[in-house]
């Protein structure tokens, strides 16, 4: 009698553990995987549709100069 009650309690706790913790986590993980894969596909499509940009060309030096001074690096021993 007590053994049967113990098994019923064990099965009930296992049932609650599976349906309140394991299955919701599995559903969430599955949903996150599909969302991430969709985002990756969108990112790939976006990068394919972008026109290639020209390489950065340094601006031409202007006639005005700044008062910044360059200080040489000296190694201290």
C-alpha positions, 0 to 999 in steps of 0.5 A: 500500500505505501509502496503504491502510494510512493510510486504514484507520488513519484510518477506525479512529480515526474509528470509535473517536472516534464510538463512544467519545466522540460517541455517549455524549455524545449519549446523555447530553445526551438523557437529561439533557433528558428528566430536566429536562423531567420535573422541570419537569413535576413542579414545575408540577404541584406548584405547581398543587396548592398552595393559594394562601397568604394574603398576609403580614400584619404581626404586631400590635405588642406592648406590649413594646418593644425597646431598639433605637435608630434612627440617622438617615442623614446624608450626608457631603460 
